[in-house]
Amino acid sequence: MKNNLYTKNIPDPDILIRTGGKKRLSNFMLWQLAYSELYFLDKLWPDFKPKDLNKILKHFYKTKRNFGGI
């Protein structure tokens, strides 16, 4: 299946950050995001600051990821 995607030569993302307060993916890269960490922020993109990214990355690095395993 992956070979049929436009992103077949690009690694799947480890993290997705969505601003604007919407808690949905809207069919955006569903296959590629299967094992990604998802972060939803209530602030709009122009208000997203480096400190927000740093906070998310700190949380991400503390997360134990098992990629579907138990």
VEXPA-429814 format. One line per 2 residues: number of its first residue (from 1); for each residue z, x, y of N, C-alpha, C. Coordinates in Angstrom, 1 decimal, decimal comma, padded with zeros to 4 digits. Atoms other than C-alpha are relative to their C-alpha. Example, Ala and Ser with C-alpha at 12.3 -4.5 7.8 and 13.67 -1.06 7.14 Angstrom:
# VEXPA-429814
1> 000,0:000,9:-001,2:007,8:012,3:-004,5:000,0:000,9:001,2; 000,0:-000,9:-001,1:007,1:013,7:-001,1:000,8:-000,8:001,1
This chain:
# VEXPA-429814
1> 000,0:000,8:-001,2:000,0:000,0:000,0:000,0:000,9:001,3; -000,2:-000,8:-001,2:001,0:002,7:002,5:-001,4:000,7:000,4
3> 001,3:-000,6:-000,3:-002,5:004,3:002,2:-001,0:-000,9:000,8; 000,8:001,0:-000,7:-004,0:001,1:003,7:000,5:-000,2:001,5
5> -000,5:000,2:-001,3:-001,9:001,3:006,9:-000,6:001,0:001,0; 000,4:-000,9:-001,0:-003,0:002,9:010,2:000,9:001,2:000,1
7> -001,0:-001,1:-000,1:000,2:005,0:010,1:000,2:000,8:-001,3; -000,2:-000,6:001,3:-000,4:006,4:006,6:000,3:001,5:000,1
9> -000,2:-001,4:-000,1:-000,3:010,0:007,9:001,2:000,4:001,0; -001,1:-000,2:-001,0:002,7:009,5:010,2:001,3:-000,3:-000,8
11> -001,2:000,3:000,7:006,3:009,7:008,8:000,6:-001,3:000,5; -000,6:001,2:-000,4:008,2:006,4:008,8:001,2:000,3:001,0
13> -001,1:-000,3:-001,0:010,7:006,2:011,7:001,4:-000,1:-000,6; -001,3:000,0:000,4:014,3:006,9:011,1:000,9:-001,0:000,8
15> -000,7:000,9:-000,9:015,4:004,7:014,0:-000,9:-000,8:000,9; 000,8:000,9:-001,0:014,1:001,8:016,1:001,0:-000,5:001,0
17> -000,9:000,5:-001,1:015,7:001,0:019,5:-000,8:-001,1:000,7; 000,6:001,0:-000,7:014,8:-002,3:021,0:000,8:-000,5:001,1
19> -000,7:000,4:-001,2:015,8:-003,1:024,5:-000,4:-001,5:000,4; 000,4:001,4:-000,5:015,7:-006,5:026,3:000,8:-001,1:-000,6
21> -000,9:001,0:000,6:018,3:-008,3:024,2:-000,6:-000,8:-001,1; 000,6:000,8:001,1:015,9:-009,6:021,6:000,4:000,7:-001,3
23> -000,5:-000,5:001,3:017,2:-009,2:018,0:-001,0:-000,4:-001,0; 001,1:000,3:001,0:013,9:-009,4:016,1:-001,0:001,2:000,1
25> 001,0:-001,1:000,1:011,1:-007,1:015,0:-001,4:-000,5:000,4; 001,2:000,7:-000,3:008,3:-009,6:015,7:-001,2:000,6:-000,8
27> 000,9:-000,6:000,9:006,4:-008,2:012,7:-000,5:001,4:000,4; 000,4:-001,3:-000,4:006,3:-004,8:014,3:000,4:001,0:-001,1
29> -000,1:-001,1:000,9:005,8:-002,1:011,7:001,0:-000,3:-001,1; -001,0:000,5:001,0:007,7:-004,1:009,0:000,1:001,0:-001,2
31> 000,1:-000,9:001,2:006,6:-001,8:006,1:000,7:001,3:000,3; -000,5:-001,3:-000,4:007,4:001,4:008,0:001,5:000,0:000,3
33> -001,4:000,0:-000,4:010,8:000,2:009,2:001,0:-000,4:-001,1; -000,9:000,5:001,1:012,2:-000,8:005,8:001,3:000,7:-000,2
35> -001,2:-000,8:000,1:014,7:002,0:005,7:000,5:000,6:001,3; -000,4:-000,5:-001,3:015,1:002,6:009,4:001,3:-000,6:000,5
37> -001,2:000,6:-000,7:018,3:002,1:011,4:-000,6:-000,8:001,2; 000,5:000,9:-001,1:017,8:-000,7:014,0:001,1:-000,1:001,0
39> -001,0:000,2:-001,1:019,6:-000,8:017,4:-000,7:-000,9:001,0; 000,4:001,0:-001,0:019,3:-003,7:019,8:000,9:000,1:001,2
41> -000,8:-000,1:-001,2:020,4:-003,4:023,4:-000,3:-001,2:000,9; 000,2:001,2:-000,9:020,9:-006,2:025,9:-000,6:000,5:001,3
43> 000,5:-000,4:-001,3:019,7:-004,0:028,8:-001,6:000,1:-000,1; 001,5:-000,1:-000,1:016,0:-003,9:029,9:-000,4:001,5:000,0
45> 000,5:-001,3:000,1:013,9:-000,8:029,4:000,2:000,9:001,3; -000,2:-000,8:-001,2:014,0:000,3:033,1:001,5:000,4:000,2
47> -001,4:-000,3:-000,1:017,8:000,3:032,8:000,5:000,9:-001,1; -000,3:-000,8:001,2:017,8:002,4:029,6:000,2:001,5:000,6
49> -000,3:-001,3:-000,6:019,4:005,8:030,5:000,2:001,0:-001,1; -000,3:-001,0:001,0:019,8:009,1:028,7:001,3:-000,1:-000,7
51> -001,3:000,2:000,6:023,5:008,3:028,1:-000,1:-001,1:-001,1; 000,2:001,0:001,0:022,4:005,2:026,2:-000,6:000,6:-001,3
53> 000,6:-000,7:001,1:020,2:007,3:024,0:001,0:000,9:-000,7; -000,9:-000,8:000,6:022,9:009,8:023,4:001,1:-000,7:-000,8
55> -001,0:000,8:000,7:025,4:007,1:022,4:-000,6:-000,5:-001,3; 000,6:000,4:001,2:022,9:005,7:019,9:-000,2:001,1:-001,0
57> 000,2:-001,2:000,9:022,1:009,1:018,5:001,3:000,4:-000,7; -001,3:-000,4:000,6:025,8:009,9:018,0:000,3:-001,0:-001,1
59> -000,3:001,0:001,0:026,2:006,7:016,1:-000,9:000,2:-001,2; 001,0:-000,3:001,0:023,0:007,4:014,1:000,4:001,1:-000,9
61> -000,3:-001,2:000,8:024,1:010,8:013,0:001,3:-000,1:-000,8; -001,2:000,3:000,7:027,4:009,4:011,8:-000,3:-000,9:-001,2
63> 000,3:001,0:001,0:025,7:006,8:009,6:-000,5:000,7:-001,3; 000,4:-000,4:001,3:025,4:007,5:005,9:-001,2:-000,8:-000,5
65> 001,2:000,8:000,4:021,9:006,5:004,9:-000,3:000,3:-001,5; 000,3:-000,1:001,4:021,1:005,8:001,3:-001,4:-000,5:-000,5
67> 001,4:000,3:000,2:017,5:004,6:001,6:-000,2:-001,0:-001,2; 000,1:001,0:001,1:018,0:001,6:-000,7:000,8:000,2:-001,2
69> -000,9:-000,3:001,2:020,3:003,3:-003,2:001,3:-000,6:000,2; -001,4:000,5:000,0:023,8:002,2:-004,0:001,0:001,1:000,3
